Amino acid sequence: MKAVTLAGGFGTRLKPITYTRPKPMIQVVGKPVIEYIVEYLHSYGLSEIILTSNYLKNHIINHLGYGEQFGVNIIYPEEENPLGTAGSVKNVEQILDETFLVIQGDNITDYDLTKLIKFHKESGGLATIAVCPVPDPEHYGVVVVDPDFGVNSFQEKPGPSECKSNLINTGVYVLEPEVLDIIPDKTKFDFSRDLFPILCGRGQLYAWPAQGFWTDVGQLSGLNQAKEYLIGNVSPKISDSATVLGELGEQVFIGENVYVGKGAVIQGPSVINDNSIIEDNCLIGPKTCIGSNLVVKEGARIIGSELFSDTRIGRGNTVENAWISENCHIGSNSHIRENSILGANCILGLSVQVEAGSRIWPNMDVCRGSNVSGDIRTFWQTSEAKYNPKWSLRDLSRDEAFYFNKREENRISHTGYYAKNLFEFNEIVTKVDLNSILYHFREDKNDFSEWARRIICDPVLSQSFDRIKICNQANFTEDIRKGLHTETFKRINHLKTGKRTT
C-alpha cells in the first residue's frame, strides 16, 4: 500500500520558527517531525511514500533524500500551484491504483494502522477517517457518526456552541482510488471542506475510533504535547565519545562528542545531541532537548525546552519551557519564560527578559537589559527583488510589512501599527510613538533603511533614511519624524511620476 504525506502547510501558527524551515521540518526531540512520520509509516510496511509539498520544499528533500536511509522510496510530485489537500492527491492519481493511506505532515501519532486498514476494508466505504475525542473540537474538523460509525455529518472548525460531537478528524485517512474521480483536475480542492461532505452525503464515509497518542504539531500546544510524548519514549544512552563529569539522572540520552562539565546535573528524560557542550554547574531539567553543536555556558538552567542546533546560551541564563530556533546567541543572565519562541539567528544581549508567551522574529538584535513583551515582529523577505517604481509602490504581504515596535525604558513591545506599503508607512510615521522611531534607529541599526532596500527595493529611499539617522545622531527629536515623512512623501511622488532622483 502507498502512503501520501501532505506536507505543504505554511505553519502560520508556529511563526517565527517556520520562517526558516517548513512545518514538517520543525525539530522535536532532536529530529524533524517529517522523519518521525516516515519512520512510522515504514514500521507498518508502507515503503512507497508520496510527499506533497511546496513551501520550502528543498529543506525536506535535502533531509530525507529519496528515502534510501529510511528503507523507503519517496516521490516528490511537482505542483505548479497549490491545489489544496485533496487536489494535491488528485495530482498523483496515476500512481494511486489501489487502496492508499493519507497522513498529514504535522501529525505525531502511534495509531495502529493495521487496525485502521482492516476497519476500512470491512466497512465497504470509499473513505475512512481516523477520529478521536478531544475537549476542544472547535479547532478541528468535527465528525458526527451513527452506531456503525458511518459519518452522518462533517463540520470544519465550527464555533464552540455549534459542535455536534467531540470526535475530530485526525488527518489520517484510508481511501479507495475511486474517490479521485470526484476531485476536479488542477483545481484547489480540500478533503475536509469539499470531498468529505460529498462522500458523507453518499453514505460512503466512515470513521474509525482510534486509540493511542495523536497530536497536531501545527500549533504550540500540540508541539509541546509531541515533545513530551517523544521525549518520554527516549532510550537512555551515553555515547562512547562523550565526556561526562557531572551527574546524570534516569532516561538521559547523550550523543557523540558531548561534553558535560563538573557540577552539571542532567535530569531525565532529556536529550543532548552530538557535539554539544554543557559547562560546569549547569542544570538541564526534565523534558529538555539540546540540539547539536550547541553551547550552554556555566551555571545556566534549561528546563523543559527545545533548543535547535548551533545556538549559544550565556552564563547564568534560565530558559523555561521555551523553543529557541537555530543560530541564536543569548547573552548572560537572561531569562526566557514559558511558551516563548525565538526565531532563527536572534541575538539577545546581557540580562534580557523575555516574558511568557512572547515571540521574537528571526534576525532580531535585542539590546542588553531589555524586557520583551508579546510578539516582536520584523519584515521577512518573501519576494524576489525587482527594481522599478511599480514594484516599490506595491502592496506587501503581512510578512514583508514594516512592523513598528517600540522601547519604553527597558520594555520592548509592538505598537500595533504595521505598514503594507509606502503610503501606509508615510501615514504611520506621522502618528506613531516617537519611541518607536528611535527604536528602529537604535545603536548601529537602521530598520527603515534596510526595509527600503530589501523589501521596497529602492536604494534611493534607503540612502535617504541613512542620512536622516546620521544627521540626527546627536539630537533625536521630533525633527527625525519630520525627516522620515518628508523624504518618504517626496520619494513616493517621484516613483509615481517616474522621475529620477539622486
N, C-alpha and C positions, 0 to 999 in steps of 0.2 A: 504493500500500500504506500502511496505517495503522501507527503505532507506539504501543505502550503503554509508558510510563515509570513504573516502580514507585518512588515517591519517598516512601514512608511510614515509613521506619525512624526509630527514636528516636536512633540514633547513640550508644548506651550506651558503646561502647569509645572514643569520642572526647570524652567529658566531660573537662573543663568547656566545651570550645568549643560543644557542642551544647545547652547550656542557653539560649543566646540566639539561636541560629539552627539550623534543621533541617540534617541532614547534607548534603542536596544543595546547601545554600547556603553550605557552607564555602568560603572563598576560597582558591584555589590559583593562584599567579602572577597575583594581582590580579582574578581572575574566579571566580564561583561554579561549582562542579562542574556544576550543572544547566545552566548556559549552554553549557559545552563539549559536553554531551550533545545539546542542542538543535541546536547548530551542526553537530555530527557527523551527526545524523540528516538534517538539511536537505541536507548535502553529498551524500547518496545519494538525494535526491529524496523523502524521507519527510517530507512537509509537513503531514500530519494527525497530530497528537500528542495522545494521551490521557494525562494526567498524574494518577496516583492518589497522594493524599497526605492525611494527617490532622494530624500533629504540626507545629505552627507553619506551617500551610499558607499563611497570608496572606503570609509572608515570600517564598515562591516566587511567588505571584500578583503581589505588588507589584513584584517584579523583572522577571519575564518578561511580565507582562500576558497578553494572549491571542495573543502571538506575532508581532504585525504587524512589529515592528522586526527580527525574525529571518527573515522571509519564510515563516512557518509559521502554522498555525492550532492553538491549544492549547485543549483541553477539560479542565475540572476537574470530574470527576463527584463527586456527593455520596455519602458513605459514612457512614451514621449510626454504625455500629460497625465496628471493624477486622475485615476479612474474610480476612486473610492474602493472600499474593501471588497465588495462583490465584483466590481468592474475589473479590478486587478487580477482576480481569479479567472474571470472570463477571458482575460488577455492571454492566458496559458492553457485554454481548453484543449488545444491539440495534443497535449501530453497528459491530460486527465481523462483517461478512457475507462476508468474503473472507480469503485468507491475510494474516496480520499478524505484526508483529515485536514482541517484548517485550525491554526492556533495563532493568536495574536502575538506580536513580537515583544509585548511588555508583560507577559504572564509568567509568574513563577508558581508552579504547582507540582503536586505529586499524585494527581488523579490517576487511577488505574485505566489506562487507555484500552486495555484488553476488554475490560467490562463495558466500557463505553461503546466500543465497536460491536460487541456481542448484542447489547441492547438495541443498537441501531438496526442490525440485521433482523432481529426478531420483531421489531416494531413494524417493518414493512414500509416506513415512510421514506421520503426523499431526503430529509434532513433531520438531524438530531443535534440539539443544543445541550451542552453540559450546564446544569444550573445548580445554584447553591443558595441557601438563605443568608441574608445579611441584615443588620439592624438599620441600614440607611439605603434602601433600594432606590431612592430618587436619583442617586448618582449613576445609575446603570440602566440597562435595558431590563424592564420588569416583565416576567413571564407568568401567565396565568394558565394552569393546567387542569385537566379533568382527572378522574380517578385512575385512568390508564396512562396518564402522563402525555396525552395528546395536548398540544398547545391550543388553548381556546382564544387567547388574545395576547398581544405583544405591545408593550408601551416603551418607547425610547425616552429615557430620562424624564419621567413625569414629575409634576410637582409633588411635594411630600404628602399633601392631602389627597392626591389623585392616584396614588399607588394602589393597585388592586391585589398585590401579592408582595411577599418579601423574598420571593425567588428571583434571582437575577441571572442574566446571560453572562457567562464567564469568558466568552470569546474562544471556546474550544468546541468545534463542530465536526460531525461526520456527515458527508454529503455524497449523494449519487451524482454521476456526471450529467444526468438528465436535467438537474436544476440549472445548468449553464445555458440551456435553451431559453430559459425565461429572461436571462440577463441580456440587455441590448449590447450590440457591438460598439466598442470605442465610445462608451457613454459612462459618465460618472454614476455609479450605482452602488448602494450600500446594503450590506446584509441586514442590519437592524431596521433601517428606515424604509427600505424598498423591497428586498427579497422576502424576508421572513413574514411580513404581513400578507403577501400573496400566497405563500405556502400555507400559512395558518388558515386563510380563507378556503383553501382547497382540502384541508384536513390532512396535509402531508408533512406537518412539522411536529416533532416530538421533543420532549425534554427528558434528559437523563439526570436523576437526582444524584449528583456527585457527592462523594465523601472523601475527606482529606484536606490538605492545605491548598489554598489558592489565594493569590493577591495580584492586583493590577498595579504595576510599579509606575504607572503614568501620573501618579500624584505622590506627594511626600509621605503621606500616611502609609500608602502601600509600599513605598520604597523602604520605609522603616520596618514594616512587617516582614518584608522579604529578607532584609539584613538579619533581623532577629531569628527568623526561621533557619536561614542558611548557616549562620554562624553557630547556631545550636547543634548543627549536624557535622561540624568540623571534627576531623580525627586529629588527636594530638600528635605532634611530631616535632623533633628538634633535628634539623639538618646537620650532617657531619661537618660541614664547613662553617657552621655558626659558632660564635664565641659568646657564651652566656655566663656573666659574672654575677648577675642579680638573681632574684627569686622568681620562680615560675609557679603559677597555680595550675589547676587541672584544666584540661582541654585547651591547651595553647599550641598553636602551630607557629613554628619558627622556620623561615625559609633559608635559602642558600646565602652564605656570606653575610648573615645578620650579626650585628654586634649589640649586646645588651650589657650596659655598664654596671659598675658596683653600686649596690644600694637600690637599683631599679627593681620595681615589682611589676610583674606582668600577671594580671588576673584573668582567668578564663570565664567563658570562652572568648578567645581573642586570636587574631591572625596578624603576624608580622611578615610581610613579604620580602622577597630577595633584595639583598644589597642595602638594607636599611640600617640605620644606627640609632639606638636608644641610649642616650648618655646616662651618666650616673644620677641616681636618686630620682629618676622619673617614675611616674605611676601610669601604667596602661590599664585602664579599668575594663570591666566586663563588656562584651559586645562591641569591641573596638576592632577595626581593621586598619592596619598601617600599610599603605601601598609600597611599591618597590622604589628604591633609590631615594629614600626619604630620611630626613634627619630630625630627630626630636632632641632638642638641647637640654642641658642639665636642669633637673627639677621641674620639668613640665608635667602636666597632668592631662591625659587624653582619656575621656570616659565615654563609652557608648557611641563613638563617632566613626565615620568612614573618611579616610584621608587618601586621596588619589596620589599618583606617583609624582616624584621629583619635587616634593614640597619640603619646606624648612620651617619647623616650629621653634620659636625662640625660647630662651631660658625663662623658667618660671611661668610659662603660659598655661592657661586652662582652656580646654576645648571640651564642651559637654554636648553630647548627642547632636552633633552638627555634621554637615557634609562640606568638605573642602576639596575643590577641584585641583587639577594638576598645575604644577609650576607656581604655586603660591609661596609667599615669604611672609611669615607672621613674626613681627618684632617681639622682643622680650616683654614679659609682664603684661601680655594682652589676655583678654578673656572673651571667648566666643561661646555664646549661650545656646540653649537647646533650639532645635529646628531652624537654625540658621544655615544659609547656603552661601558659599563663596564661589564665584566663577573662576575660570582659569586665569593664571598669570596676574593675580592680585598681589599687591604689596601693602602690607599693613605696618605702620611704624610702631615705635615703642608705646606700650601702655594704651593700646586701642581697646575699647569696649564695644562689642557687637551684641546688641540686645536680642532677646529671644525672638525667633521668627523673622529676623532680618535677612535680606538677600542683597549681595553685592555683585554687580555685573562684572564681566571679565575685564581685565586690563586696568583695573582701578588702583590708584595710589591713594591710600588713606593716611593723612598726616598723623604724626605722633600725638598721643593724648586725646584722640578723637573718640566720641561716643556715637556709634552708628545706630540709627533707629529706622526701622522699616526698610523698604526697597530703595537702594541707591543705584539708579539706572544710568547708563550712558548709551550713546548710539553704538550700533553694531552694523557694520557694512555688509549688505546682502546683495548689492547690485554692482556690476562691473562699471568702472568709471567711464563716463562719457563727457567730453569737454565741448559743450555747446550750450547756448543760452536756454533753450527749451528744457534741457536736462537739468540745469541748475535751478530752474523755477518749478520743477515738477512737484507733485505731492509725494511725500515719502511714506514708507511703511512705518508701523509703530516701532519696528526695530531700529530704523535709521533716524527716527525723530530725535530732536535735541531735548534732553530732559534737564530741567532746571532744578538742580539740587542747591542746598544752602548749608552754611555753617553759622550757628549762633553760639558764641563762646566755644565749647568743645563739641557741641552736638551737631552731627550731620544728618540731614533728612531731606526728603523730596518736597518741593514747594507745591506740587500738584499741577504745575504748568509743564507742558511739553509742546514743541513746535514741529508740525509735519510739513512745513515748507518755509521759505524765506519770508513770506508775507506774515505768517503767524509769528515767526521769530521776531520780526521787527516790531510787532504789536506787543509781544510779551516783554521785551526788554524795556519798554516804557513804564511798566507797572510792577514787574517782579521785584521782590525784596532786594535791596542793594547788596545784602549779604550773599545772595545767590550769584550776582555778577562777580563779586570779589572772590567767591569760592572757585568759580570757573577760571579765574586769573591767578589761582593760588601758586605760590612758590615758583617752580620752574615750569608750571603747566599753563597752557592756553587752550582750553577745551573748545572755545569759539573758533579759533584759528584751525584747529585740527578737524573740526566738523566741516567747516567751509572748504577745506582742502580735500578731505577724503569722501565726504558724503555729497556736499553741494557741487564738488568738482570745480571750484572756482578759485584758482590761486591768487587772483587779484583781491578778492574779498578776504582771503586768508592773510595776505600780507597787510591789508588794512587793519585787521584785528591784531596782528603782531605789533604794528606801530602804535596802536592805542594803548596796549599794555606797556610798551617801552616808555612812551611819553608820560604815562601816569604812575609810574612805579613809585615815585616819591610822595604821591598825594592821591590816594584812591578816594574820590568824592563822586558826587552826582555827575560831574563832568564826564566821567567814564561811561555812564549810561547814555548821555547825550552823544558821545562819540560813536558808540555802537549803533545807535538809532540813525544818526546822520549817514554814516558810511554804508549801512545796510540799505537805507532808503535810496541813496544815490546809486548804489550798485544795482538794485532792482530795476531802476529806471533805465540804466544803461543796458541791462540784459534784455529788457522788454523792447527797446528800440534797436538793439543790435549794435550800438556804438561801442567802440573800443575805449578802454581807459588803461592808464598805467599807474 
